[in-house]
Amino acid sequence: MSIYKYFPPKRVDTLENNKLCFSTAHKFNDPFELKPYVKAICTTEYLEEMHTEKSSVALAKAYKELPRAQRKAFSFKKFEKMYDSYEVVNEASKRMAALTPMAANSALSALANNTGILCLTKQPDNLLMWSHYAESHQGFVIEFDEESCFFNQKRSDNDEFGHLREVIYQQARPSIVLSNTHASELLLTKGLIWAPEEEWRMLWPRSNDPGESYLLDFPSSAVKSVILGCNMTKNNKEKIFGIINSEKYTHAECIEYKLCEKEYKLIASPYNPKFSFR
């Protein structure tokens, strides 16, 4: 099976250096990327549960810390009755609501900054994607083998990083409670309007890297072919053809897209420098 990635012409260095860029979400062209509606930090039920678990121990400790005179004035049972569980939870809920915008922004920013994302697709011939991501068909597409060890670096069954994940498209913008939401849900969800891209993503941790992009080495064996855009210059075609004919890519094909004469689609054929005139 194959997975594809679009590149502008200047990213020929991807093939030369065997490095793929894992970007942060705020660099993407979707302004809603990693921006769900956060309706709460946590639920009232969660606050009540935490309160119930901790209240007995906390009350006993607080009672012991009271001045002796106050402890003589009323027993621990009376002190306990003064502590209204509903009022405490209600007050905590109000404070949480006031903090939600700031807490949400902080949490989502941290998630974006600490996660590198590699965006790929199942579609090598999408006309709009060629226009948007390959500089108006002047760039190229790399066909990768999704069975390559590069795309299978999962360290455990629950590992969120190092393997291919399918993006989920939905009409409704995510409305979440922060404490109940898994990070991958936010990183792998997009609006339904983006569905034609059939995007897949690979996530990678980048907590120790301060830059906006993270470069990760990939093996030459992961490349199955390189597809040249129909508007690519002859110089760039020859440059990529030369790279693909080098020792490390002898297994890979160099393919050229041309416009179909009758329909709105692209026609693939093996690249032959003798018959390429652009």
C-alpha positions as a Python dict, from the first residue, in 0.01 Angstrom:
ca = {
    (1, 'M'): (0, 0, 0),
    (2, 'S'): (110, 357, -68),
    (3, 'I'): (82, 691, 107),
    (4, 'Y'): (170, 1023, -58),
    (5, 'K'): (305, 1365, 31),
    (6, 'Y'): (297, 1683, -178),
    (7, 'F'): (596, 1919, -197),
    (8, 'P'): (672, 2258, -355),
    (9, 'P'): (969, 2254, -599),
    (10, 'K'): (1215, 2402, -346),
    (11, 'R'): (1176, 2094, -124),
    (12, 'V'): (1394, 1878, -349),
    (13, 'D'): (1625, 1870, -47),
    (14, 'T'): (1380, 1623, 110),
    (15, 'L'): (1505, 1362, -136),
    (16, 'E'): (1866, 1476, -115),
    (17, 'N'): (1887, 1474, 265),
    (18, 'N'): (1631, 1204, 349),
    (19, 'K'): (1455, 1426, 601),
    (20, 'L'): (1082, 1484, 650),
    (21, 'C'): (943, 1788, 829),
    (22, 'F'): (705, 1739, 1121),
    (23, 'S'): (535, 2077, 1164),
    (24, 'T'): (334, 2225, 1448),
    (25, 'A'): (-42, 2262, 1403),
    (26, 'H'): (-42, 2642, 1405),
    (27, 'K'): (159, 2642, 1080),
    (28, 'F'): (-117, 2466, 885),
    (29, 'N'): (-355, 2638, 643),
    (30, 'D'): (-671, 2548, 836),
    (31, 'P'): (-743, 2828, 1089),
    (32, 'F'): (-954, 2584, 1296),
    (33, 'E'): (-664, 2341, 1338),
    (34, 'L'): (-644, 2235, 1703),
    (35, 'K'): (-907, 2492, 1802),
    (36, 'P'): (-1207, 2312, 1949),
    (37, 'Y'): (-1469, 2490, 2155),
    (38, 'V'): (-1368, 2421, 2515),
    (39, 'K'): (-1687, 2439, 2721),
    (40, 'A'): (-1524, 2343, 3051),
    (41, 'I'): (-1195, 2238, 3209),
    (42, 'C'): (-1366, 1949, 3389),
    (43, 'T'): (-1718, 1833, 3475),
    (44, 'T'): (-1908, 1907, 3797),
    (45, 'E'): (-1921, 1531, 3854),
    (46, 'Y'): (-1541, 1521, 3845),
    (47, 'L'): (-1520, 1801, 4102),
    (48, 'E'): (-1769, 1623, 4327),
    (49, 'E'): (-1574, 1299, 4302),
    (50, 'M'): (-1246, 1470, 4384),
    (51, 'H'): (-1412, 1657, 4670),
    (52, 'T'): (-1561, 1339, 4820),
    (53, 'E'): (-1230, 1154, 4801),
    (54, 'K'): (-1029, 1431, 4962),
    (55, 'S'): (-1277, 1600, 5198),
    (56, 'S'): (-1252, 1359, 5494),
    (57, 'V'): (-874, 1374, 5509),
    (58, 'A'): (-868, 1747, 5442),
    (59, 'L'): (-1129, 1819, 5710),
    (60, 'A'): (-948, 1617, 5974),
    (61, 'K'): (-625, 1799, 5895),
    (62, 'A'): (-795, 2140, 5897),
    (63, 'Y'): (-965, 2067, 6231),
    (64, 'K'): (-633, 1969, 6391),
    (65, 'E'): (-478, 2296, 6276),
    (66, 'L'): (-749, 2506, 6446),
    (67, 'P'): (-654, 2687, 6767),
    (68, 'R'): (-728, 2480, 7077),
    (69, 'A'): (-990, 2726, 7196),
    (70, 'Q'): (-1191, 2682, 6875),
    (71, 'R'): (-1165, 2305, 6893),
    (72, 'K'): (-1304, 2318, 7246),
    (73, 'A'): (-1591, 2537, 7127),
    (74, 'F'): (-1727, 2276, 6887),
    (75, 'S'): (-1663, 1912, 6809),
    (76, 'F'): (-1530, 1769, 6485),
    (77, 'K'): (-1886, 1659, 6394),
    (78, 'K'): (-2011, 2015, 6424),
    (79, 'F'): (-1712, 2137, 6223),
    (80, 'E'): (-1791, 1879, 5956),
    (81, 'K'): (-2151, 2000, 5930),
    (82, 'M'): (-2028, 2353, 5870),
    (83, 'Y'): (-1848, 2228, 5562),
    (84, 'D'): (-2112, 2230, 5290),
    (85, 'S'): (-2014, 1998, 5003),
    (86, 'Y'): (-2257, 2158, 4758),
    (87, 'E'): (-2130, 2508, 4829),
    (88, 'V'): (-1767, 2405, 4789),
    (89, 'V'): (-1826, 2228, 4458),
    (90, 'N'): (-2045, 2512, 4333),
    (91, 'E'): (-1777, 2768, 4415),
    (92, 'A'): (-1509, 2553, 4251),
    (93, 'S'): (-1725, 2523, 3938),
    (94, 'K'): (-1759, 2901, 3917),
    (95, 'R'): (-1384, 2948, 3950),
    (96, 'M'): (-1317, 2682, 3688),
    (97, 'A'): (-1557, 2852, 3446),
    (98, 'A'): (-1373, 3182, 3487),
    (99, 'L'): (-1040, 3011, 3423),
    (100, 'T'): (-1156, 2804, 3125),
    (101, 'P'): (-1048, 3039, 2839),
    (102, 'M'): (-698, 3088, 2981),
    (103, 'A'): (-654, 2722, 3077),
    (104, 'A'): (-779, 2604, 2737),
    (105, 'N'): (-543, 2834, 2551),
    (106, 'S'): (-250, 2721, 2764),
    (107, 'A'): (-328, 2350, 2726),
    (108, 'L'): (-386, 2366, 2350),
    (109, 'S'): (-74, 2576, 2293),
    (110, 'A'): (133, 2324, 2488),
    (111, 'L'): (-14, 2039, 2284),
    (112, 'A'): (65, 2219, 1957),
    (113, 'N'): (419, 2307, 2061),
    (114, 'N'): (500, 1957, 2186),
    (115, 'T'): (363, 1761, 1889),
    (116, 'G'): (513, 1738, 1542),
    (117, 'I'): (275, 1639, 1262),
    (118, 'L'): (356, 1485, 925),
    (119, 'C'): (65, 1525, 682),
    (120, 'L'): (11, 1270, 406),
    (121, 'T'): (-271, 1158, 178),
    (122, 'K'): (-407, 862, -15),
    (123, 'Q'): (-455, 1082, -324),
    (124, 'P'): (-161, 1148, -557),
    (125, 'D'): (-370, 1310, -832),
    (126, 'N'): (-591, 1560, -649),
    (127, 'L'): (-594, 1875, -865),
    (128, 'L'): (-658, 2112, -574),
    (129, 'M'): (-386, 1959, -360),
    (130, 'W'): (-140, 1991, -647),
    (131, 'S'): (-235, 2359, -665),
    (132, 'H'): (-222, 2427, -289),
    (133, 'Y'): (67, 2211, -170),
    (134, 'A'): (282, 2169, -481),
    (135, 'E'): (293, 2533, -592),
    (136, 'S'): (43, 2520, -878),
    (137, 'H'): (163, 2182, -1010),
    (138, 'Q'): (527, 2300, -1023),
    (139, 'G'): (628, 2072, -736),
    (140, 'F'): (626, 1697, -687),
    (141, 'V'): (472, 1414, -488),
    (142, 'I'): (662, 1138, -313),
    (143, 'E'): (498, 797, -303),
    (144, 'F'): (594, 622, 20),
    (145, 'D'): (559, 259, 118),
    (146, 'E'): (336, 266, 425),
    (147, 'E'): (477, -72, 528),
    (148, 'S'): (820, 89, 573),
    (149, 'C'): (972, 74, 920),
    (150, 'F'): (962, 456, 920),
    (151, 'F'): (582, 455, 942),
    (152, 'N'): (576, 173, 1197),
    (153, 'Q'): (767, 302, 1498),
    (154, 'K'): (493, 234, 1751),
    (155, 'R'): (652, 145, 2086),
    (156, 'S'): (340, -6, 2242),
    (157, 'D'): (-26, -73, 2162),
    (158, 'N'): (-122, 258, 2324),
    (159, 'D'): (152, 468, 2165),
    (160, 'E'): (12, 779, 1993),
    (161, 'F'): (338, 850, 1810),
    (162, 'G'): (537, 699, 1526),
    (163, 'H'): (264, 543, 1311),
    (164, 'L'): (4, 644, 1053),
    (165, 'R'): (-332, 774, 1177),
    (166, 'E'): (-637, 849, 964),
    (167, 'V'): (-785, 1197, 1000),
    (168, 'I'): (-1152, 1210, 1104),
    (169, 'Y'): (-1376, 1462, 926),
    (170, 'Q'): (-1696, 1591, 1082),
    (171, 'Q'): (-1950, 1866, 1024),
    (172, 'A'): (-1972, 1984, 1386),
    (173, 'R'): (-1680, 2163, 1544),
    (174, 'P'): (-1555, 1966, 1847),
    (175, 'S'): (-1711, 2086, 2174),
    (176, 'I'): (-1507, 1939, 2457),
    (177, 'V'): (-1448, 1912, 2829),
    (178, 'L'): (-1071, 1941, 2852),
    (179, 'S'): (-1016, 1676, 3120),
    (180, 'N'): (-1224, 1418, 2928),
    (181, 'T'): (-1061, 1466, 2588),
    (182, 'H'): (-770, 1267, 2450),
    (183, 'A'): (-502, 1472, 2274),
    (184, 'S'): (-512, 1257, 1960),
    (185, 'E'): (-882, 1338, 1913),
    (186, 'L'): (-789, 1704, 1871),
    (187, 'L'): (-488, 1638, 1650),
    (188, 'L'): (-677, 1407, 1415),
    (189, 'T'): (-1010, 1588, 1371),
    (190, 'K'): (-1092, 1836, 1092),
    (191, 'G'): (-1398, 1998, 940),
    (192, 'L'): (-1594, 1806, 678),
    (193, 'I'): (-1496, 2056, 407),
    (194, 'W'): (-1143, 1907, 414),
    (195, 'A'): (-1261, 1548, 358),
    (196, 'P'): (-1161, 1533, -13),
    (197, 'E'): (-796, 1546, 95),
    (198, 'E'): (-821, 1199, 257),
    (199, 'E'): (-547, 1297, 498),
    (200, 'W'): (-341, 1068, 717),
    (201, 'R'): (-105, 1192, 985),
    (202, 'M'): (195, 1070, 1175),
    (203, 'L'): (257, 1231, 1514),
    (204, 'W'): (597, 1271, 1675),
    (205, 'P'): (699, 1415, 2016),
    (206, 'R'): (909, 1730, 1995),
    (207, 'S'): (912, 1861, 2352),
    (208, 'N'): (1287, 1921, 2346),
    (209, 'D'): (1287, 2110, 2016),
    (210, 'P'): (1213, 2486, 2034),
    (211, 'G'): (1163, 2538, 1659),
    (212, 'E'): (836, 2528, 1466),
    (213, 'S'): (947, 2231, 1256),
    (214, 'Y'): (1119, 1904, 1336),
    (215, 'L'): (1318, 1707, 1079),
    (216, 'L'): (1320, 1329, 1100),
    (217, 'D'): (1538, 1097, 891),
    (218, 'F'): (1361, 848, 666),
    (219, 'P'): (1521, 552, 483),
    (220, 'S'): (1556, 568, 105),
    (221, 'S'): (1382, 232, 89),
    (222, 'A'): (1059, 403, 204),
    (223, 'V'): (1033, 584, -132),
    (224, 'K'): (849, 395, -407),
    (225, 'S'): (831, 674, -665),
    (226, 'V'): (848, 1048, -723),
    (227, 'I'): (574, 1211, -932),
    (228, 'L'): (665, 1530, -1118),
    (229, 'G'): (403, 1804, -1152),
    (230, 'C'): (269, 1894, -1496),
    (231, 'N'): (403, 2252, -1460),
    (232, 'M'): (745, 2162, -1321),
    (233, 'T'): (1037, 2329, -1498),
    (234, 'K'): (1270, 2115, -1706),
    (235, 'N'): (1564, 2200, -1478),
    (236, 'N'): (1379, 2073, -1171),
    (237, 'K'): (1263, 1762, -1354),
    (238, 'E'): (1620, 1679, -1453),
    (239, 'K'): (1744, 1747, -1101),
    (240, 'I'): (1492, 1508, -943),
    (241, 'F'): (1548, 1252, -1218),
    (242, 'G'): (1919, 1262, -1137),
    (243, 'I'): (1850, 1205, -766),
    (244, 'I'): (1616, 913, -838),
    (245, 'N'): (1883, 758, -1060),
    (246, 'S'): (2142, 777, -783),
    (247, 'E'): (2246, 462, -599),
    (248, 'K'): (2018, 510, -298),
    (249, 'Y'): (1701, 538, -508),
    (250, 'T'): (1764, 281, -783),
    (251, 'H'): (1455, 91, -665),
    (252, 'A'): (1226, 395, -710),
    (253, 'E'): (1045, 520, -1020),
    (254, 'C'): (1033, 871, -1162),
    (255, 'I'): (684, 948, -1296),
    (256, 'E'): (555, 1255, -1478),
    (257, 'Y'): (202, 1391, -1474),
    (258, 'K'): (54, 1543, -1787),
    (259, 'L'): (-286, 1697, -1853),
    (260, 'C'): (-552, 1470, -1996),
    (261, 'E'): (-669, 1604, -2334),
    (262, 'K'): (-1039, 1531, -2278),
    (263, 'E'): (-1105, 1536, -1903),
    (264, 'Y'): (-1015, 1730, -1589),
    (265, 'K'): (-758, 1480, -1469),
    (266, 'L'): (-388, 1401, -1471),
    (267, 'I'): (-226, 1122, -1670),
    (268, 'A'): (81, 945, -1530),
    (269, 'S'): (366, 813, -1742),
    (270, 'P'): (732, 723, -1676),
    (271, 'Y'): (949, 1033, -1698),
    (272, 'N'): (1175, 1037, -2003),
    (273, 'P'): (1402, 1344, -2026),
    (274, 'K'): (1426, 1300, -2403),
    (275, 'F'): (1054, 1365, -2445),
    (276, 'S'): (1002, 1633, -2181),
    (277, 'F'): (999, 1980, -2333),
    (278, 'R'): (888, 2209, -2054),
}
